[in-house]
Amino acid sequence: MKRKLVFERAMLGLLVGCVAAYTGFVIQNPVERKAAISNPALLAEAYEAAAVITDAGQTLALRPVEVVPLAKNDPTQALNYSLATVSTGETVVPRIFLTSLPGEIDKARETAERKELFFKSVLPLVLRVNEEIAKDRKRLWDIRFRRNLGLKVDALDRLWLDSMAEQYSVRHGDIDGLLARVDVIPPSLALAQAAEESGWGRSRFAKEGNALFGQWTYSTQHKGIEPTARDEGATHRIRAFDNLAQGVRAYMKNLNSHRAYRGLRKMRQNMRATGSPLDGYLLAGALTRYSARGENYVVALRSIMEGNGLAAFDDARLHGTNVPKAPQKPFI
C-alpha cells in the first residue's frame, strides 16, 4: 500500500511538472492571434485546461482564461449590466472578468457611482472563483459517496485527492476534512472585505498589485509591495498578483485553510448541517483576526454589507449557471 502511494505521488509530481513545463512554453511562445492583441482590458472564460502556479511551495490548479479585446479598450463598456436587477434575481451576471480595476473608479465624482463600478468589477470574479470551488466540492462529495458504497476510487481521483490535501493542509484521505475547507465564500462577505481592504479600489496595493484583500506575506516566493507606513523592524509585504482573479483565489484559499479562520469554517459547517443559507453577515463575526482592529473590523464589514444591500448578491449567478435563485431585496 505504501509503495502504491509513493508511486501515485511520483506520478502526480510528473504530471504537475509536465503541465508546468507546457505552461511555461505557452507563456514564452504565445499563439499569433493572442500576440496581436494590444493592451487587453478584459479576460473572458474560454476553456478549462489546468495550469499550475506555485504558492508557498504548493501547486495550485487554476483555470486559465483567454484574452478578449474590447472596443477602445474601455472595460466600462462591458460592465453595463444592472446590479439592481441582479440583486432581485431578474438577471444574471455576465462572464466578464477584469484583469485589473478600471481607472474610472478614481475618476468617479459621486460615491454611489464609484461603489457601483467597484461592485460590478469584483462581483463576476467572486462568483467565478466560487464556481471553481463548488466544482471541486461536488467532486469531493461524489468521491465520498462512492467510497461509502464500497466502490473503488480510481487512480486519477486518488491523485487529485492527494493534491487537494496538500493545498488545503489536510491529512491525505480525509475527505470530510477537505469538505470543511473546500467551500464557497458568500459574495456579500467577499465584496465587503474587498471594499474595506482596498479603499473601494483606490489603494496603492489595488492599483499596483491587484491586491483587493490586503493579504500579508513574508515569503520571498510571493510578489509583494512594501507598505510605506510599515513599523520599524517589520518585514511583511502586501501580496501582489498578476491579475484580480489570482488575488480572489488567494483570498478564498486563505479563509479556507489558515488556522486563524477555523471559527469561520466551523460556523459555515454548522450552517450547512442545518440546511441554512450561508450568511456573510454572521460569518463576518469570525474575522476578528483578519485585522488588528478586531471587533471594529467586523463592525466596519457589517456596515458595508448593510449600507449597500450586499446580502442580495449571495444568490447571484454567472450567465450560464443553471441554479434556481430566490428573489432578494434590491441593491441599494
Residue pairs with C-beta under 8 A, 6 or more apart in sequence:
5 172
8 155
8 158
8 159
8 162
9 162
11 155
11 159
12 159
12 162
12 163
15 159
16 52
16 59
16 163
19 50
19 51
19 52
20 52
20 59
23 51
23 52
34 66
34 67
37 67
37 69
38 69
39 73
40 67
40 68
40 69
40 70
40 73
40 99
41 69
41 70
41 73
41 74
41 75
41 98
41 99
41 102
42 67
42 68
42 69
42 70
42 75
42 78
42 96
42 97
42 98
42 99
43 65
43 66
43 67
43 68
43 97
43 98
43 99
43 243
43 245
44 65
44 66
44 68
44 95
44 96
44 97
45 63
45 65
45 66
45 95
45 97
45 128
46 65
46 66
46 68
47 63
47 64
47 66
48 63
49 63
49 64
50 61
50 62
50 63
51 61
51 62
51 63
51 64
52 59
52 60
52 61
52 62
53 59
53 60
53 62
53 246
54 60
54 221
55 222
55 250
55 253
56 219
56 221
56 222
57 221
58 166
58 167
59 163
59 166
59 167
60 167
60 249
60 253
61 163
62 246
62 249
63 132
65 97
65 245
70 77
70 78
71 77
75 98
75 102
75 121
76 102
76 104
76 117
78 94
78 96
79 96
79 102
79 117
79 120
79 121
81 91
81 93
81 94
81 120
82 91
83 116
83 119
83 120
83 123
83 331
84 330
84 331
85 91
86 92
86 93
86 123
86 313
86 316
86 331
87 309
87 312
87 313
87 316
87 328
87 329
87 330
87 331
88 312
88 327
88 328
88 329
88 330
89 315
89 325
89 326
89 327
89 328
90 327
92 316
92 317
92 318
92 319
92 320
92 321
93 123
93 124
93 127
93 316
93 317
93 318
93 319
94 124
94 318
94 319
95 124
95 128
95 318
95 319
95 320
96 124
97 124
97 125
97 128
97 244
97 245
98 121
98 124
98 125
98 244
99 210
99 243
99 244
99 245
100 207
100 210
100 243
100 244
101 118
101 121
101 201
101 206
101 207
101 210
101 244
102 117
102 121
104 117
105 114
105 117
105 118
105 121
105 200
105 201
105 202
106 202
108 114
108 117
114 200
114 201
115 195
115 200
115 308
118 194
118 195
118 200
118 201
119 191
119 308
119 313
121 201
121 244
122 190
122 191
122 194
122 212
122 244
122 248
123 187
123 191
123 313
123 316
124 318
125 244
125 245
125 248
126 185
126 187
126 190
126 191
126 194
126 248
127 187
127 316
127 317
127 318
128 245
128 248
128 318
129 245
129 248
129 249
129 252
130 184
130 185
130 187
130 252
131 318
131 321
132 249
133 182
133 183
133 184
133 252
133 256
134 184
136 164
136 182
137 179
137 182
137 183
137 184
139 157
139 160
140 164
140 175
140 178
140 179
140 182
141 179
143 153
143 157
143 161
143 175
144 175
144 176
144 179
146 152
146 153
147 153
147 175
153 161
161 172
161 173
161 175
161 178
162 172
164 170
164 178
164 182
165 171
165 172
165 173
165 174
165 178
167 253
167 257
168 177
168 178
168 181
168 182
168 253
168 256
168 257
169 257
170 177
170 178
170 181
171 177
180 265
180 266
180 269
181 256
181 257
181 265
182 256
183 256
183 265
183 268
183 272
184 252
184 278
185 251
185 252
185 255
185 256
185 280
186 278
186 279
186 280
186 283
186 314
187 280
187 310
187 313
187 314
187 316
188 280
188 281
188 305
188 310
188 311
188 313
188 314
189 280
189 281
189 283
189 284
189 301
189 305
190 248
190 251
190 252
190 280
191 304
191 308
191 310
191 313
192 280
192 284
192 301
192 302
192 304
192 305
192 310
193 213
193 251
193 287
193 290
193 301
194 212
194 213
195 201
195 304
196 297
196 300
196 301
196 304
197 203
197 212
197 213
197 214
198 205
198 206
198 211
198 212
198 213
198 214
199 206
201 212
203 211
204 225
204 228
205 211
205 214
205 225
205 238
205 240
206 212
208 225
208 240
209 223
209 224
209 225
209 238
209 239
209 240
209 241
210 240
210 241
210 242
210 243
210 244
210 246
210 247
211 225
211 238
211 239
211 240
211 241
211 247
212 244
212 247
212 248
212 251
213 247
213 248
213 250
213 251
213 254
214 238
215 238
215 239
215 247
215 250
215 251
215 254
216 236
216 237
216 238
216 239
217 224
217 236
217 237
217 238
217 239
218 235
218 236
218 237
222 237
222 239
222 240
223 239
223 240
223 241
223 242
224 237
224 238
224 239
224 240
225 237
225 238
225 240
226 237
226 238
227 236
227 237
227 238
230 236
239 247
239 250
241 247
241 250
254 261
255 261
255 264
255 265
256 265
260 289
260 290
261 286
261 287
261 289
261 290
263 286
264 283
264 286
264 287
267 282
267 283
267 285
267 286
268 278
268 283
271 277
271 278
271 279
271 282
272 278
277 314
278 314
279 311
279 314
280 305
280 310
280 311
280 314
281 302
281 305
281 306
281 311
284 298
284 301
284 302
284 305
285 298
287 297
287 298
287 301
288 294
288 295
288 297
288 298
290 297
291 297
293 300
304 310
305 311
307 332
308 331
308 332
309 329
309 330
309 331
309 332
311 328
311 329
312 328
312 329
312 330
312 331
313 331
314 328
315 325
315 326
315 328
316 325
317 323
317 325
